[in-house]
Every structure is written in structure tokens, then in C-alpha cells.
Amino acid sequence: MSSNSLKPKFKRGHNLITFLILTLSSPSTTRALILKSRLAQPIGCQLPLTGSSVMKTLNRRLPQFGSDASIHRLKMLKAVGQVLFSTGLQSPKFTAVEGNKAEDYEVRTYHATKWMSTSLSGMHLDAAMKDGFRRLFSYIQGNNLKKVKVEMTAPVTGRVDPGAGPACESQFTVSFYIPEEHQENPPEPSDPLVFVEHREEFTAYVRKYGGFSNENMKREELLKLLESLQRDGVPFVDKPYYTVGYDSPFKLTNRRNEVWVLKKEEQH
């Protein structure tokens, strides 16, 4: 029997999730048939592919594969799904504050957590975010004292401390949320420019928006949020503020971006 006969072929009645799993994880026709019978859905050739459906399927099927090679291939596919769809990523926990009647922003109280951060100064937010992201991505890929890979999380936050004037540099802090399994004892970074940030509990006003965000969009959304807060007469601090992204650049639709403005706490 030729090796080609063992390769799964895309047929009517498969969905694309099934076909990807068959291709990456099936070393035999038998396993392919088992997977096909359990996962295929009679949807014709419409190929509905969503991030949540990919991750749910992978998480459900991963324990059923016996060989290390198959498990490794499925883990690779899971990682690809996280990159392409930004799903299955851990996020910091928060509590929605009750009593907020505004329709154009949310009020959230985030629990105390640890983040991996790096600080930069410059004139342009987007450039600082890219440079900071590279440092932090190197950390989660194993550039730490334990040489361990740390799972990607969401969101990536950018704290902005604006300069004193239009010709002055601003201070930026780019941060990744540290996943639950490393919260208590995060691997120490090897890069001296990367550090563990301990965030105390805080409350933020949050405005959400979609699309591929850029520096101008972030500024516009921030101004809209500040106008809403002034309209409602709620206590806030105008700096620092946060720009927040949840999606990889490979995700094309249903993108999620936010701007955060911190609530001004009462002085006791």
C-alpha cells in the first residue's frame, strides 16, 4: 500500500477542522476513519472555521492520542490555532462593577496579578509596542533563567505615561499577563530590560473597538472614552492610560482592542 493511500483527503462532509486534524495527526487510515466519524459534520463545502471551534475540538481530542508524535502534532496545531484565532489564551480575571449605566464603556476591577513587562521611551506608541513585544516574546520562547517556554496570553497592554509636551518623549511599558501556572513563581527573565511587574488591584474604565488598531485609532478611542467619562462626571485619572490588544496580526475578523483609563480612588 502506498503512503499516499494513507493520507486523508478532503471530502464533502468534512469541515476544515476535521481535515486539519486528520492531516496532522493520523498515521493510519483506521485512525483517520475514527476521527472522521467523530468529528465530521454534514455541512457541505461551506467550511465554517472559527477559533473557538478549533480550540474546543483540539482540547477534547488531545487526550485520546496515544503516541508522542501524534500528541506533539496536535499541540503544534493547538499553538497554530492560538496564533491564528487568538483563542484558548489565558487572561487576567476581573469583576464587572455593578451600577454602571453607560453604554459606551465598561467598568472593571482587575484582581492583583503579576505581569512580565518592559519599559521604553520614545515619540511613537506603535514603535514602542513592537519593540516591547519582541522582548517579551523572546522571554516566553525560553529567554529566561529556567529556559522554559511560557504560553502566550491575552491581552498585551501598553501603559502610556505621556511626555510633558508634544516634542517630549513618552514612557511606555509593554506587558504580557503571566499565565496561572507561573503566577506564584514566574521564571526570571534573562534580558535585564524585562522584569516582573506586580499589579495591585485596580479599577479601569474600558472602551472596546474592533479592526486593526493603529496609533491614530488608539488616540481617537481614548478621546472618546475621556469625553464619556467627563459627560458622566465619574472620577478618573487622565494619565497614565493603557492601550490593549487581544489578537494576533493573523486574525482578520472580530478583532478586539481596548483603551483603559484608571478610576481615581478616593483618598481616606
Backbone as JSON, one array per atom type, in Angstrom:
{
  "sequence": "MSSNSLKPKFKRGHNLITFLILTLSSPSTTRALILKSRLAQPIGCQLPLTGSSVMKTLNRRLPQFGSDASIHRLKMLKAVGQVLFSTGLQSPKFTAVEGNKAEDYEVRTYHATKWMSTSLSGMHLDAAMKDGFRRLFSYIQGNNLKKVKVEMTAPVTGRVDPGAGPACESQFTVSFYIPEEHQENPPEPSDPLVFVEHREEFTAYVRKYGGFSNENMKREELLKLLESLQRDGVPFVDKPYYTVGYDSPFKLTNRRNEVWVLKKEEQH",
  "N": [[0.85, -1.19, 0.0], [0.63, 2.17, -0.88], [2.15, 5.13, 0.5], [0.65, 7.35, -0.05], [-1.95, 6.49, -0.07], [-2.62, 6.37, 2.55], [-2.92, 8.93, 3.39], [-5.12, 11.4, 4.55], [-7.9, 12.62, 2.69], [-9.52, 15.54, 1.55], [-12.97, 15.66, 1.71], [-16.4, 16.0, 0.66], [-18.53, 16.88, 3.29], [-16.66, 16.8, 5.26], [-15.52, 19.09, 7.73], [-13.32, 21.93, 7.92], [-11.8, 21.86, 10.21], [-11.79, 19.14, 10.93], [-10.39, 18.09, 8.74], [-7.84, 19.29, 9.01], [-6.99, 18.17, 11.44], [-6.98, 15.46, 10.78], [-5.0, 15.45, 8.82], [-2.68, 16.26, 10.24], [-2.43, 14.52, 12.38], [-2.97, 11.82, 11.91], [-1.68, 8.72, 11.48], [-2.55, 6.51, 10.19], [-5.01, 4.84, 8.11], [-7.12, 3.81, 9.59], [-7.21, 5.3, 12.0], [-7.78, 7.74, 10.88], [-10.34, 7.27, 9.85], [-11.75, 6.87, 12.2], [-11.54, 9.36, 13.42], [-12.81, 10.87, 11.49], [-15.44, 9.94, 11.6], [-16.18, 10.78, 14.12], [-15.84, 13.54, 14.2], [-16.53, 14.8, 11.8], [-18.88, 16.93, 10.18], [-21.98, 17.25, 8.54], [-21.81, 19.54, 6.49], [-21.47, 20.27, 3.93], [-19.55, 22.11, 1.62], [-19.06, 24.47, 2.93], [-17.29, 25.11, 4.96], [-17.09, 26.22, 7.76], [-15.07, 27.93, 9.9], [-13.95, 28.63, 12.98], [-12.23, 30.25, 15.67], [-12.92, 29.42, 18.3], [-14.18, 26.96, 17.83], [-12.13, 25.43, 16.76], [-10.3, 25.31, 18.96], [-11.86, 24.09, 20.96], [-12.33, 21.58, 19.83], [-9.71, 20.58, 19.61], [-8.83, 20.55, 22.31], [-10.61, 18.68, 23.32], [-9.98, 16.36, 21.93], [-7.26, 15.89, 22.26], [-6.34, 14.28, 24.56], [-6.91, 11.7, 23.62], [-5.06, 10.6, 21.96], [-2.5, 8.3, 21.59], [0.27, 8.09, 20.85], [3.42, 9.75, 21.2], [4.27, 11.28, 19.07], [1.91, 11.92, 17.7], [0.57, 13.39, 19.65], [2.34, 15.5, 19.91], [2.06, 16.67, 17.36], [-0.58, 17.5, 17.47], [-0.43, 19.35, 19.54], [1.11, 21.22, 18.28], [-0.72, 22.06, 16.34], [-2.66, 23.14, 17.99], [-1.24, 25.31, 18.99], [-0.95, 26.74, 16.62], [-3.62, 27.37, 16.17], [-4.04, 29.13, 18.33], [-2.42, 31.23, 17.55], [-3.55, 32.0, 15.07], [-6.24, 32.53, 15.68], [-6.4, 33.63, 18.17], [-7.55, 32.39, 20.4], [-8.35, 30.42, 23.31], [-6.51, 31.45, 25.02], [-5.1, 32.4, 28.13], [-6.36, 34.9, 30.35], [-6.25, 37.84, 32.44], [-8.15, 37.89, 35.48], [-11.18, 39.61, 36.17], [-13.66, 41.7, 37.75], [-16.82, 42.78, 36.86], [-17.99, 45.98, 37.46], [-20.82, 46.78, 39.29], [-23.73, 48.78, 38.62], [-22.96, 50.55, 36.66], [-24.2, 52.54, 34.18], [-23.58, 53.38, 31.7], [-23.46, 53.02, 28.17], [-21.37, 53.02, 26.43], [-18.98, 52.33, 27.53], [-17.22, 50.1, 29.79], [-16.9, 49.19, 33.27], [-14.39, 47.86, 35.09], [-12.96, 45.85, 37.66], [-9.84, 44.76, 38.19], [-8.13, 41.92, 39.39], [-5.39, 41.52, 41.72], [-2.35, 40.81, 40.18], [0.48, 39.25, 38.47], [2.64, 40.47, 35.94], [4.66, 40.22, 32.99], [6.97, 42.54, 32.0], [8.28, 45.33, 30.09], [10.06, 48.37, 29.68], [10.08, 51.37, 27.74], [11.18, 54.36, 26.07], [10.09, 57.04, 23.97], [8.87, 58.63, 20.93], [6.77, 57.56, 19.56], [3.99, 55.52, 19.9], [3.22, 53.04, 18.63], [5.64, 52.06, 17.58], [7.07, 51.66, 19.94], [5.48, 49.68, 21.13], [5.87, 47.53, 19.37], [8.65, 47.03, 19.64], [8.76, 46.44, 22.37], [7.09, 44.22, 22.45], [8.64, 42.33, 21.04], [10.76, 41.87, 22.82], [9.38, 40.71, 24.99], [8.21, 38.51, 23.77], [10.46, 37.03, 23.15], [11.16, 36.31, 25.73], [9.0, 34.55, 26.5], [9.5, 32.53, 24.73], [11.61, 31.2, 25.78], [13.78, 32.65, 26.63], [14.73, 32.96, 29.37], [15.78, 32.43, 32.79], [15.2, 29.82, 33.53], [14.95, 28.6, 31.13], [12.53, 27.87, 29.97], [9.54, 27.51, 28.02], [6.89, 29.76, 27.92], [3.41, 29.99, 27.94], [1.59, 31.93, 25.54], [-0.45, 34.73, 26.33], [-3.42, 36.76, 26.77], [-4.65, 40.02, 27.42], [-2.22, 41.97, 25.49], [-0.8, 44.64, 27.04], [-0.29, 48.16, 26.89], [1.11, 50.55, 28.72], [0.89, 54.02, 28.94], [2.72, 56.81, 29.7], [2.4, 59.98, 29.2], [4.58, 62.42, 27.63], [5.84, 65.68, 28.74], [5.24, 67.58, 26.85], [4.38, 68.17, 23.34], [6.76, 67.74, 21.93], [8.2, 66.13, 23.52], [9.53, 63.05, 24.8], [7.57, 60.14, 25.47], [6.85, 57.74, 28.08], [6.72, 54.28, 27.89], [5.25, 51.2, 28.82], [5.26, 47.91, 28.1], [3.39, 44.94, 28.37], [2.93, 41.46, 29.17], [0.47, 39.3, 30.39], [1.12, 37.03, 32.99], [0.76, 33.55, 32.82], [-1.49, 31.41, 34.72], [-0.19, 29.13, 35.82], [2.34, 30.02, 36.32], [2.11, 32.19, 37.94], [2.67, 32.35, 40.72], [5.41, 31.88, 40.92], [7.16, 33.17, 38.71], [9.28, 32.42, 35.88], [12.51, 33.8, 35.97], [13.49, 36.56, 33.99], [16.01, 36.55, 31.4], [16.88, 38.72, 30.0], [17.96, 41.89, 30.93], [16.32, 44.07, 30.53], [13.77, 43.26, 30.81], [11.2, 42.63, 33.16], [9.5, 41.47, 36.17], [6.3, 42.55, 36.87], [4.36, 43.63, 39.49], [1.08, 43.98, 39.77], [-1.2, 45.74, 41.6], [-4.6, 45.43, 42.8], [-6.89, 47.09, 40.68], [-9.17, 49.51, 39.3], [-10.7, 50.07, 36.21], [-11.9, 52.12, 33.53], [-13.27, 51.04, 30.56], [-13.08, 51.04, 27.1], [-14.18, 49.47, 24.21], [-13.17, 48.45, 20.91], [-13.04, 47.58, 17.39], [-11.25, 46.08, 14.57], [-8.05, 46.61, 12.84], [-5.92, 47.98, 14.9], [-4.29, 51.17, 15.21], [-1.92, 53.82, 15.85], [-3.3, 56.28, 15.56], [-6.0, 55.47, 15.74], [-6.04, 54.52, 18.36], [-5.61, 56.86, 19.78], [-7.9, 58.32, 19.06], [-9.95, 56.7, 20.11], [-9.32, 56.81, 22.79], [-9.79, 59.54, 23.34], [-12.56, 59.6, 22.9], [-13.4, 57.97, 25.02], [-12.55, 59.5, 27.23], [-14.15, 61.75, 26.87], [-16.66, 60.6, 27.35], [-16.41, 59.9, 30.05], [-16.11, 62.41, 31.22], [-18.58, 63.45, 30.58], [-20.23, 61.87, 32.17], [-19.38, 62.51, 34.66], [-17.67, 61.01, 36.32], [-15.07, 59.87, 38.58], [-11.72, 60.0, 37.49], [-8.34, 59.34, 36.39], [-6.28, 61.1, 34.17], [-3.84, 60.33, 33.19], [-1.45, 57.8, 33.94], [-2.52, 56.05, 30.91], [-3.94, 53.15, 29.26], [-3.33, 51.18, 26.37], [-4.73, 48.43, 24.7], [-4.49, 45.17, 23.4], [-5.87, 42.2, 21.99], [-5.51, 40.32, 20.0], [-3.72, 38.34, 17.55], [-1.75, 39.42, 14.7], [-2.59, 37.85, 12.61], [-5.24, 37.3, 12.81], [-8.18, 38.05, 11.19], [-10.83, 38.91, 11.37], [-13.44, 40.06, 13.62], [-11.87, 41.37, 15.55], [-10.41, 42.5, 18.63], [-9.93, 45.3, 20.51], [-8.91, 47.61, 23.07], [-9.12, 50.57, 25.14], [-7.93, 51.74, 28.23], [-8.77, 53.66, 31.03], [-7.82, 54.73, 34.18], [-9.65, 54.48, 37.23], [-10.12, 57.08, 39.53], [-9.11, 56.8, 42.74], [-10.69, 57.14, 45.92], [-9.47, 59.3, 48.44], [-8.46, 58.5, 51.68]],
  "CA": [[0.0, 0.0, 0.0], [1.46, 3.36, -0.96], [1.94, 6.09, 1.59], [-0.38, 8.3, -0.44], [-3.28, 5.95, 0.24], [-2.87, 6.56, 3.97], [-3.12, 10.33, 3.68], [-6.53, 11.79, 4.47], [-8.26, 13.51, 1.6], [-10.68, 16.37, 1.86], [-14.19, 15.19, 1.04], [-17.65, 16.67, 1.05], [-18.97, 16.37, 4.59], [-15.65, 17.22, 6.23], [-15.26, 20.51, 7.92], [-11.87, 22.16, 7.8], [-11.16, 21.42, 11.46], [-11.57, 17.7, 10.79], [-9.35, 17.83, 7.75], [-6.54, 19.66, 9.57], [-6.6, 17.18, 12.43], [-6.66, 14.23, 10.06], [-3.73, 15.63, 8.12], [-1.53, 16.41, 11.13], [-2.34, 13.58, 13.49], [-3.4, 10.48, 11.6], [-0.68, 7.92, 10.79], [-3.13, 5.33, 9.55], [-6.37, 5.01, 7.61], [-8.06, 3.48, 10.65], [-7.38, 6.45, 12.89], [-8.45, 8.78, 10.11], [-11.76, 6.97, 9.78], [-12.33, 7.09, 13.52], [-11.67, 10.79, 13.6], [-13.82, 11.38, 10.55], [-16.78, 9.59, 12.07], [-16.5, 11.5, 15.34], [-15.73, 14.97, 14.09], [-17.08, 15.39, 10.58], [-20.24, 17.42, 10.26], [-22.51, 17.35, 7.18], [-22.02, 20.95, 6.21], [-21.11, 20.55, 2.55], [-18.24, 22.73, 1.43], [-19.07, 25.84, 3.44], [-16.07, 25.23, 5.76], [-17.11, 27.22, 8.82], [-13.88, 27.77, 10.72], [-13.85, 29.67, 13.99], [-11.2, 29.96, 16.66], [-13.43, 28.67, 19.44], [-14.45, 25.58, 17.45], [-10.83, 24.75, 16.65], [-9.71, 25.04, 20.26], [-12.7, 23.12, 21.68], [-12.08, 20.28, 19.23], [-8.37, 20.12, 19.97], [-8.77, 20.24, 23.74], [-11.4, 17.48, 23.56], [-9.39, 15.18, 21.3], [-5.86, 15.7, 22.56], [-6.03, 13.14, 25.43], [-7.24, 10.41, 23.04], [-3.98, 10.13, 21.1], [-1.55, 7.58, 22.4], [1.67, 8.24, 20.51], [4.01, 11.06, 21.47], [4.33, 12.05, 17.82], [0.58, 12.46, 17.42], [0.3, 14.43, 20.64], [3.16, 16.65, 19.55], [1.48, 17.33, 16.2], [-1.8, 18.18, 17.9], [-0.03, 20.54, 20.29], [1.51, 22.21, 17.28], [-1.94, 22.6, 15.74], [-3.28, 23.99, 19.0], [-0.48, 26.56, 19.0], [-1.31, 27.46, 15.41], [-4.95, 27.92, 16.41], [-3.92, 30.28, 19.2], [-1.84, 32.34, 16.78], [-4.46, 32.44, 14.01], [-7.56, 32.92, 16.13], [-6.29, 34.26, 19.49], [-8.49, 31.75, 21.32], [-7.71, 29.49, 24.23], [-5.45, 32.15, 25.75], [-5.45, 32.85, 29.46], [-6.48, 36.34, 30.54], [-6.39, 38.2, 33.86], [-9.52, 37.9, 35.96], [-11.71, 40.89, 36.63], [-15.06, 41.74, 38.16], [-17.56, 43.91, 36.3], [-18.53, 46.82, 38.54], [-22.26, 46.97, 39.17], [-24.23, 50.15, 38.71], [-22.55, 51.35, 35.52], [-25.31, 52.68, 33.25], [-23.09, 53.84, 30.4], [-23.49, 52.01, 27.11], [-20.19, 53.13, 25.57], [-17.77, 51.84, 28.21], [-17.41, 49.2, 30.91], [-16.09, 49.45, 34.46], [-13.88, 46.57, 35.55], [-11.95, 45.8, 38.72], [-8.91, 43.66, 37.94], [-7.52, 41.36, 40.58], [-3.94, 41.66, 41.81], [-1.7, 39.78, 39.36], [1.85, 39.53, 38.02], [2.81, 40.62, 34.5], [6.03, 40.36, 32.52], [6.93, 43.86, 31.4], [9.5, 46.01, 29.65], [9.79, 49.8, 29.54], [10.77, 52.06, 26.67], [10.82, 55.75, 25.89], [10.1, 57.39, 22.56], [7.85, 59.56, 20.45], [5.69, 56.87, 18.86], [3.44, 54.39, 20.65], [3.23, 51.78, 17.89], [7.02, 51.58, 17.51], [7.42, 51.16, 21.28], [4.76, 48.43, 21.35], [6.52, 46.49, 18.59], [9.94, 46.7, 20.27], [8.48, 45.79, 23.65], [6.54, 42.89, 22.17], [9.75, 41.43, 20.67], [11.48, 41.48, 24.05], [8.56, 39.81, 25.79], [8.03, 37.26, 23.03], [11.7, 36.27, 23.36], [11.07, 35.73, 27.08], [8.11, 33.38, 26.57], [10.06, 31.49, 23.89], [12.66, 30.5, 26.51], [14.87, 33.53, 27.04], [14.61, 33.17, 30.81], [16.81, 31.66, 33.51], [14.82, 28.41, 33.56], [14.92, 28.11, 29.74], [11.24, 27.23, 29.72], [8.61, 28.27, 27.21], [5.72, 30.21, 28.67], [2.31, 30.16, 26.99], [1.11, 33.26, 25.22], [-1.7, 35.1, 26.99], [-4.03, 37.98, 26.26], [-4.18, 40.87, 26.33], [-0.96, 42.7, 25.6], [-1.14, 46.0, 27.43], [0.72, 49.2, 26.76], [0.9, 51.7, 29.6], [1.45, 55.23, 28.35], [2.91, 57.99, 30.54], [2.71, 60.99, 28.18], [5.6, 63.41, 27.91], [5.35, 66.97, 29.22], [4.8, 68.39, 25.73], [4.33, 67.45, 22.06], [8.1, 67.41, 21.45], [8.86, 65.36, 24.58], [9.32, 61.61, 24.73], [6.69, 59.5, 26.43], [7.33, 56.49, 28.64], [5.81, 53.18, 27.56], [5.5, 49.9, 29.45], [4.54, 46.85, 27.39], [3.26, 43.85, 29.34], [2.2, 40.22, 28.97], [-0.05, 38.66, 31.59], [1.79, 35.76, 33.27], [-0.28, 32.53, 32.98], [-1.77, 30.97, 36.09], [0.77, 28.15, 36.32], [3.59, 30.7, 36.67], [1.83, 33.4, 38.7], [3.31, 32.36, 42.04], [6.88, 31.92, 40.79], [7.46, 33.3, 37.28], [10.68, 32.27, 35.51], [13.2, 35.08, 35.92], [13.95, 36.86, 32.63], [17.45, 36.67, 31.15], [17.1, 40.07, 29.49], [17.83, 42.85, 32.04], [15.29, 45.06, 30.22], [12.47, 42.64, 31.09], [11.04, 42.5, 34.6], [8.19, 41.05, 36.68], [5.53, 43.68, 37.4], [3.3, 43.24, 40.43], [-0.02, 44.94, 39.69], [-2.19, 45.68, 42.66], [-5.96, 45.53, 42.29], [-7.21, 48.41, 40.16], [-10.42, 49.64, 38.57], [-10.5, 50.8, 34.96], [-12.97, 52.36, 32.57], [-12.8, 50.3, 29.38], [-13.81, 51.23, 25.84], [-13.81, 48.44, 23.24], [-13.36, 48.76, 19.49], [-12.54, 46.5, 16.54], [-10.36, 46.43, 13.47], [-6.6, 46.61, 13.04], [-5.68, 49.24, 15.59], [-3.03, 51.87, 15.0], [-1.72, 54.91, 16.81], [-4.38, 57.27, 15.43], [-7.23, 54.88, 16.27], [-5.92, 54.47, 19.81], [-5.8, 58.23, 20.27], [-9.3, 58.69, 18.87], [-10.78, 55.95, 21.06], [-9.03, 57.36, 24.12], [-10.51, 60.81, 23.46], [-13.99, 59.27, 23.05], [-13.61, 57.48, 26.38], [-12.41, 60.63, 28.15], [-15.37, 62.56, 26.72], [-17.75, 59.89, 28.02], [-16.2, 59.98, 31.49], [-16.43, 63.79, 31.61], [-20.04, 63.56, 30.46], [-20.88, 61.19, 33.29], [-18.9, 63.06, 35.91], [-17.06, 59.97, 37.16], [-13.68, 60.22, 38.93], [-10.71, 59.26, 36.74], [-7.04, 59.99, 36.2], [-6.09, 61.17, 32.72], [-2.6, 59.63, 32.85], [-1.25, 57.09, 32.66], [-3.62, 55.3, 30.35], [-3.49, 51.88, 28.68], [-3.85, 50.64, 25.11], [-4.83, 46.98, 24.98], [-4.8, 44.35, 22.23], [-6.13, 40.8, 22.32], [-5.43, 39.43, 18.83], [-2.52, 38.29, 16.73], [-1.97, 40.09, 13.4], [-3.14, 36.9, 11.65], [-6.69, 37.25, 12.93], [-8.68, 39.03, 10.24], [-12.17, 39.39, 11.69], [-13.83, 40.08, 15.04], [-10.73, 41.77, 16.35], [-10.78, 43.16, 19.88], [-8.98, 46.26, 21.07], [-9.48, 48.41, 24.15], [-8.34, 51.58, 25.86], [-8.27, 51.76, 29.64], [-8.47, 54.83, 31.85], [-7.93, 54.28, 35.57], [-10.56, 55.19, 38.12], [-9.45, 57.81, 40.61], [-9.54, 56.23, 44.01], [-10.96, 58.12, 46.97], [-8.43, 59.45, 49.46], [-9.01, 58.31, 53.03]],
  "C": [[0.88, 1.23, 0.0], [1.15, 4.28, 0.19], [0.85, 7.08, 1.26], [-1.77, 7.82, -0.07], [-3.63, 6.14, 1.7], [-3.17, 8.01, 4.31], [-4.6, 10.68, 3.58], [-6.76, 12.75, 3.32], [-9.5, 14.29, 1.98], [-11.88, 15.93, 1.04], [-15.37, 16.03, 1.49], [-18.16, 16.03, 2.34], [-17.93, 16.61, 5.66], [-15.85, 18.69, 6.52], [-13.76, 20.69, 7.98], [-11.14, 21.76, 9.06], [-10.82, 19.94, 11.37], [-10.4, 17.43, 9.87], [-7.96, 18.17, 8.29], [-6.06, 18.62, 10.58], [-6.23, 15.86, 11.77], [-5.28, 14.33, 9.42], [-2.55, 15.59, 9.07], [-1.37, 15.26, 12.11], [-2.64, 12.14, 13.14], [-2.34, 9.69, 10.84], [-1.26, 6.73, 10.06], [-4.55, 5.63, 9.08], [-7.39, 4.75, 8.7], [-8.31, 4.67, 11.55], [-8.09, 7.58, 12.16], [-9.95, 8.54, 10.05], [-12.44, 7.19, 11.11], [-12.56, 8.57, 13.74], [-12.77, 11.36, 12.72], [-15.21, 11.12, 11.08], [-17.17, 10.41, 13.28], [-16.59, 13.01, 15.14], [-16.42, 15.58, 12.89], [-18.53, 15.81, 10.78], [-20.75, 17.62, 8.83], [-22.84, 18.78, 6.8], [-21.66, 21.28, 4.78], [-19.72, 21.14, 2.47], [-18.21, 24.16, 1.94], [-17.88, 26.13, 4.32], [-16.14, 26.31, 6.83], [-15.94, 26.99, 9.76], [-13.8, 28.92, 11.7], [-12.81, 29.26, 15.0], [-11.71, 29.1, 17.79], [-13.69, 27.23, 19.07], [-13.17, 24.78, 17.29], [-10.32, 24.36, 18.01], [-10.53, 24.03, 21.06], [-12.44, 21.72, 21.15], [-10.73, 19.74, 19.66], [-8.29, 19.73, 21.44], [-9.52, 18.96, 24.06], [-10.68, 16.23, 23.06], [-7.96, 14.89, 21.72], [-5.58, 14.51, 23.48], [-6.25, 11.78, 24.79], [-6.12, 9.84, 22.16], [-2.89, 9.53, 21.95], [-0.1, 7.9, 22.11], [2.15, 9.66, 20.79], [4.03, 11.92, 20.22], [2.98, 12.68, 17.5], [0.24, 13.58, 18.38], [1.08, 15.69, 20.31], [2.56, 17.41, 18.37], [0.21, 18.08, 16.58], [-1.48, 19.43, 18.72], [0.43, 21.64, 19.34], [0.29, 22.87, 16.66], [-2.67, 23.52, 16.71], [-2.58, 25.34, 19.05], [-0.8, 27.41, 17.78], [-2.68, 28.11, 15.57], [-4.91, 29.14, 17.31], [-3.38, 31.48, 18.45], [-2.86, 32.9, 15.79], [-5.74, 33.05, 14.55], [-7.55, 33.6, 17.5], [-7.31, 33.7, 20.47], [-7.75, 30.76, 22.19], [-6.59, 30.13, 25.01], [-5.95, 32.57, 27.12], [-5.47, 34.38, 29.52], [-6.62, 36.64, 32.03], [-7.86, 38.28, 34.25], [-9.93, 39.3, 36.42], [-13.16, 40.72, 37.04], [-15.7, 42.97, 37.54], [-18.21, 44.68, 37.44], [-20.01, 47.07, 38.3], [-22.63, 48.45, 39.24], [-23.8, 51.04, 37.57], [-23.67, 51.37, 34.49], [-24.87, 53.12, 31.86], [-23.1, 52.71, 29.39], [-22.21, 52.0, 26.28], [-18.89, 52.8, 26.29], [-18.17, 50.92, 29.35], [-16.56, 49.69, 32.09], [-15.69, 48.09, 35.02], [-12.89, 46.76, 36.7], [-11.1, 44.55, 38.49], [-8.25, 43.22, 39.23], [-6.01, 41.59, 40.56], [-3.27, 40.5, 41.07], [-0.27, 40.22, 39.03], [1.87, 39.54, 36.49], [4.3, 40.65, 34.19], [6.07, 41.62, 31.68], [8.3, 44.32, 30.94], [9.14, 47.45, 29.38], [10.66, 50.41, 28.45], [10.36, 53.53, 26.69], [10.9, 56.08, 24.41], [8.97, 58.33, 22.22], [6.62, 58.85, 19.91], [5.27, 55.6, 19.6], [3.6, 53.08, 19.9], [4.64, 51.21, 17.8], [7.46, 51.0, 18.85], [6.74, 49.82, 21.55], [5.43, 47.28, 20.6], [7.84, 46.06, 19.24], [9.72, 45.97, 21.59], [7.95, 44.38, 23.45], [7.66, 41.91, 21.84], [10.51, 40.97, 21.9], [10.68, 40.45, 24.84], [8.33, 38.48, 25.09], [9.28, 36.39, 23.15], [11.69, 35.6, 24.73], [10.2, 34.48, 27.08], [8.6, 32.25, 25.68], [11.26, 30.79, 24.55], [13.82, 31.35, 26.92], [14.66, 33.96, 28.49], [15.57, 32.22, 31.51], [16.48, 30.18, 33.58], [14.78, 27.77, 32.17], [13.62, 27.38, 29.42], [10.4, 28.13, 28.82], [7.36, 28.55, 28.04], [4.6, 30.48, 27.66], [1.95, 31.62, 26.78], [-0.22, 33.49, 25.92], [-2.28, 36.33, 26.3], [-4.67, 38.72, 27.43], [-2.73, 41.27, 26.5], [-1.33, 44.13, 25.94], [0.04, 46.93, 27.2], [0.36, 50.37, 27.66], [1.61, 52.92, 29.0], [1.49, 56.33, 29.41], [3.34, 59.11, 29.61], [3.8, 61.95, 28.63], [4.98, 64.75, 28.28], [4.84, 67.86, 28.1], [4.86, 67.6, 24.45], [5.7, 67.04, 21.52], [8.87, 66.58, 22.46], [8.55, 63.87, 24.42], [8.34, 61.16, 25.81], [7.34, 58.23, 26.95], [6.27, 55.41, 28.39], [6.23, 51.93, 28.33], [4.62, 48.87, 28.77], [4.53, 45.61, 28.28], [2.48, 42.67, 28.78], [1.7, 39.74, 30.33], [0.65, 37.32, 31.78], [0.72, 34.69, 33.53], [-0.33, 31.98, 34.39], [-0.69, 30.04, 36.65], [2.1, 28.78, 36.73], [3.36, 31.93, 37.54], [2.6, 33.46, 40.02], [4.82, 32.53, 41.92], [7.26, 32.01, 39.32], [8.95, 33.05, 37.0], [11.34, 33.64, 35.38], [13.7, 35.35, 34.5], [15.47, 36.94, 32.54], [17.81, 38.08, 30.69], [16.93, 41.07, 30.64], [16.79, 43.93, 31.79], [13.88, 44.54, 30.47], [12.36, 42.37, 32.58], [9.63, 42.03, 34.96], [7.52, 42.26, 37.32], [4.41, 43.14, 38.29], [2.21, 44.31, 40.37], [-0.98, 44.71, 40.84], [-3.59, 45.74, 42.02], [-6.23, 46.96, 41.82], [-8.54, 48.36, 39.42], [-10.19, 50.53, 37.36], [-11.81, 50.99, 34.22], [-12.47, 51.85, 31.22], [-13.7, 50.61, 28.18], [-13.28, 50.23, 24.83], [-14.03, 48.93, 21.82], [-12.68, 47.67, 18.66], [-11.53, 46.98, 15.52], [-8.89, 46.28, 13.81], [-6.22, 47.97, 13.62], [-4.34, 49.85, 15.2], [-3.0, 53.07, 15.93], [-2.85, 55.94, 16.76], [-5.69, 56.75, 16.01], [-7.18, 54.86, 17.79], [-6.17, 55.84, 20.42], [-7.26, 58.64, 20.18], [-10.2, 57.99, 19.88], [-10.56, 56.44, 22.48], [-9.8, 58.66, 24.33], [-12.02, 60.58, 23.62], [-14.29, 58.8, 24.47], [-13.53, 58.63, 27.37], [-13.63, 61.54, 28.07], [-16.55, 61.92, 27.44], [-17.63, 60.01, 29.54], [-16.5, 61.39, 32.0], [-17.94, 64.02, 31.57], [-20.74, 63.01, 31.69], [-20.39, 61.67, 34.65], [-18.29, 62.04, 36.86], [-15.6, 60.33, 37.45], [-12.67, 59.35, 38.16], [-9.41, 60.04, 36.72], [-6.73, 59.97, 34.71], [-4.77, 60.58, 32.27], [-2.04, 58.96, 34.1], [-2.55, 56.49, 32.15], [-3.05, 54.06, 29.66], [-4.12, 51.67, 27.3], [-3.71, 49.13, 25.19], [-5.22, 46.24, 23.7], [-4.91, 42.88, 22.6], [-5.76, 39.83, 21.19], [-4.07, 39.47, 18.15], [-2.79, 39.0, 15.41], [-2.57, 39.17, 12.35], [-4.66, 36.8, 11.73], [-7.3, 38.39, 12.12], [-10.01, 39.64, 10.61], [-12.41, 39.34, 13.2], [-12.66, 40.41, 15.96], [-11.19, 42.59, 17.56], [-9.63, 44.04, 20.36], [-9.69, 47.05, 22.16], [-8.55, 49.55, 24.52], [-8.86, 51.6, 27.29], [-7.87, 53.1, 30.25], [-8.75, 54.44, 33.29], [-8.91, 55.14, 36.36], [-9.74, 55.87, 39.22], [-10.0, 57.32, 41.94], [-9.72, 57.33, 45.04], [-9.82, 58.12, 47.97], [-9.06, 59.34, 50.85], [-8.09, 58.97, 54.05]]
}
